[in-house]
Amino acid sequence: MGERLCAQGMARDSLNRLTQLDYEGMKKKLGLKAAMRPGPSGDPSAPDAANMEEAKVRHYALPDPLVANDGSVVKSKEVWQEIRRSQIANDLENEMFGALPEDLPTVDWQVVHEKDTVIANFPVTEKLLIGKVDNSSYPQTDVHIQLLVGVPSGAVDAVPVVMEFGFLKWPFGSPPAEPNSYFISPYEPRWKQQLLSKGWGYAVLVPSSIQPDHGAGLRTGIIGLANKGKSREPGQWGVLRAWAWGASSAMDYFESDAAVDAARIGIEGTSRYGKAALVTMAFDDRFSLGFLGSSGAGGASLLRRNFGEQVENLASSSEYHWFCGNFLKYASELSVDDLPVDAHSLLALCAPRPVFISVGSPFIEGQWVDAKGMFLAGVHASPVYGLLEKEGLETSEFPEMGKALTGGEVAFRQHAGGHSTGPNWSTWIAWASRYWK
Ligand code: GCU
């Protein structure tokens, strides 16, 4: 036991060391003239605690998604679609998430296991798949993407599926340990059961099988494979974009599976996986609905609001890998006010497709994720939905906890539970039913 703990500790130390090396290397490539500013602490009792008081939120000005780079106001769907949308997408790629490499290898999806099972009385056929990424250009790195797909057994028509960025017990065996009860709503059945009761299916995509979740791993995974084991240049993609690419690749698979209706695929995730779900929605318009759980900074919450997690935290060595290297500039010689985009820009790219912003109770989840910042990003993305003749968020007034704002294509609900989408599933499904008849 002692030896194992010691080995784990050593492995962690070496990951941290490799992460630091990569981080320092990126700072050098950027030639930053100023030191990195440290982010505030997530511990409310720390002397440098992040702001969690509404009264202390500063004034800030957001870039207007409907003003083009030449200063002209975007007044038509066509100008949005042909000009402004790609300007925003470029800014998000160049400054935050990185662009997809040009020659991405192909993925060969194979079913490795199939079984009939039962979840809460609903018979379901589960398939376990591996998406094997062609590594002939760099055989030193293997990328085997793990995907579980469950559809109601015997369904006649192709079914809608919600795919979660999540975890799996691999391969099939005893079911994964139930997560800590803190993550489970005592008030709602689990998500798979709820989806099956609608006649819908579920899928779980494993992010770590696409790209490791640390700076030390940037020379492996799909990022390392596409880069032939070299460290990244400042504009190259970060982990969130890589996970989103994995989701797009799973979408390619869905398009080939007759049991699944590829026109009705939703993407869901919580926390860093909620950020990945939003990036997926923003950059791949084949996804029909989004369920963005507590995605916080780097996801749906406005970065310019000094509340909860800040750009300086995201650009630190423990989170910078989620982004492209250029993003580091905004915690050094530049500031968040220099960013040409913010969270509402990312939501605007999802328009006109419906997205649901989900968050937990401040008393249980805490306020690091900045619920109001996510709500306001929805408010400020809404004019783009309006231009596309959709409703966006139905109000600009922050709702009380539990109230579902599901009247428009940008939905919002703060549930009474913790850091999880759990207590919002039934609300999400009721909302999604409008679109997936
Ligand atoms: C940290 C991080 C968040 C992130 C979260 C998670 O709290 O600061 O941005 O969402 O981890 O993914 O668990």
Boltz pocket constraint, residues with backbone or C-beta under 6 A from the ligand:
constraints:
  - pocket:
      binder: B
      contacts: [[A, 270], [A, 271], [A, 272], [A, 273], [A, 294], [A, 295], [A, 296], [A, 297], [A, 298], [A, 309], [A, 313], [A, 368]]
      max_distance: 6.0
